[in-house]
Amino acid sequence: MSLRTKPRHRYLALKIESNKTFDKRTLLNKIWNSLTRLYGEYGASKANLVLIDYKPEEGFAILRCNNNGILMVRAAIAIITQIREAQVAIHVLAISGTIKALRRKLSQTQNV
């Protein structure tokens, strides 16, 4: 009998700073391309990356990834400096195991 455990995820809150806005497909493709360049297709697929929420006008996004892929995703995000010829800086604001806890962390940091 095999013991399968439920995959553990981490949620990342991102702040996207740019003078332009992008649709969610463009943002996610850029992060995937960055992951693929760093770790290849097999490595990128292990991150199990999903865009949960994206508000382009606020420059805010929430990503979900595999617990074991968190360092890979952070590295891939760190090397992104351009999206569609516009300068971009993406910052990880918070990381958590649940969306609820992530939103609570964000609200606490904004009240400080």
C-alpha positions in Angstrom: 0.0 0.0 0.0 1.5 3.4 -1.0 1.1 6.3 1.3 0.3 9.4 -0.8 0.4 12.6 1.0 -1.4 15.7 -0.1 1.0 18.1 -1.8 2.0 21.0 0.3 1.7 24.5 -1.3 3.1 27.9 -0.5 1.5 31.1 -1.5 3.6 34.2 -2.5 2.3 37.7 -2.5 4.1 39.8 -5.2 4.4 43.5 -5.8 5.0 44.3 -9.5 6.6 47.7 -10.1 6.5 49.0 -13.6 5.3 52.0 -15.6 3.1 49.7 -17.7 0.4 47.1 -16.8 0.3 43.5 -18.1 -2.4 41.0 -18.4 -2.2 37.8 -16.3 -1.2 35.6 -19.2 1.8 37.8 -20.0 3.0 37.9 -16.3 2.6 34.1 -15.8 4.3 33.4 -19.2 7.3 35.6 -18.1 7.6 33.8 -14.8 7.4 30.4 -16.5 9.9 31.3 -19.1 12.3 32.5 -16.3 11.8 29.2 -14.5 12.4 27.2 -17.6 15.6 29.1 -18.4 17.0 28.5 -15.0 15.8 24.9 -14.3 14.7 23.4 -17.6 11.2 22.1 -18.4 11.4 19.3 -15.9 12.6 21.5 -13.1 10.0 24.2 -13.8 7.2 21.6 -13.9 8.2 20.5 -10.4 7.4 24.0 -9.1 3.7 23.5 -10.0 3.2 27.2 -10.4 -0.3 28.7 -10.6 -1.4 32.4 -10.7 -4.2 32.7 -8.1 -4.9 36.4 -8.1 -3.7 39.3 -10.2 -4.6 43.0 -9.9 -2.6 44.8 -12.7 -3.8 48.3 -11.7 -2.4 47.7 -8.2 0.6 45.8 -9.3 -0.3 42.9 -7.0 -0.3 39.1 -7.6 -0.6 35.9 -5.6 1.2 32.8 -6.8 0.9 29.2 -5.6 3.7 26.8 -5.9 4.9 23.5 -4.6 6.5 23.7 -1.2 9.7 22.2 -2.6 9.8 24.7 -5.5 9.7 27.9 -3.4 13.4 28.7 -3.8 13.2 28.0 -7.6 10.2 30.3 -8.0 11.9 33.1 -5.9 15.1 32.8 -8.0 13.1 32.9 -11.3 11.2 36.0 -10.1 14.4 37.7 -9.0 16.0 37.6 -12.5 13.0 39.2 -14.2 13.8 42.8 -15.1 11.7 43.3 -18.3 8.3 42.4 -19.6 7.4 43.4 -23.1 10.3 45.9 -23.3 9.1 47.7 -20.1 11.3 47.8 -17.0 9.9 45.7 -14.2 10.9 44.9 -10.6 9.0 42.1 -8.8 9.2 41.9 -5.0 8.0 39.0 -2.8 6.0 40.7 0.0 5.1 37.6 2.0 5.0 33.8 1.8 2.5 31.6 3.6 1.0 28.1 3.7 -2.6 29.4 3.2 -4.1 32.3 1.4 -5.9 33.4 4.5 -2.7 33.6 6.5 -1.0 35.4 3.6 -3.7 38.0 3.5 -3.4 38.4 7.3 0.4 38.9 7.0 -0.1 41.5 4.3 -2.7 43.4 6.4 -0.4 43.4 9.4 2.6 44.7 7.4 0.5 47.5 5.9 -0.8 48.6 9.3 2.7 49.0 10.7 
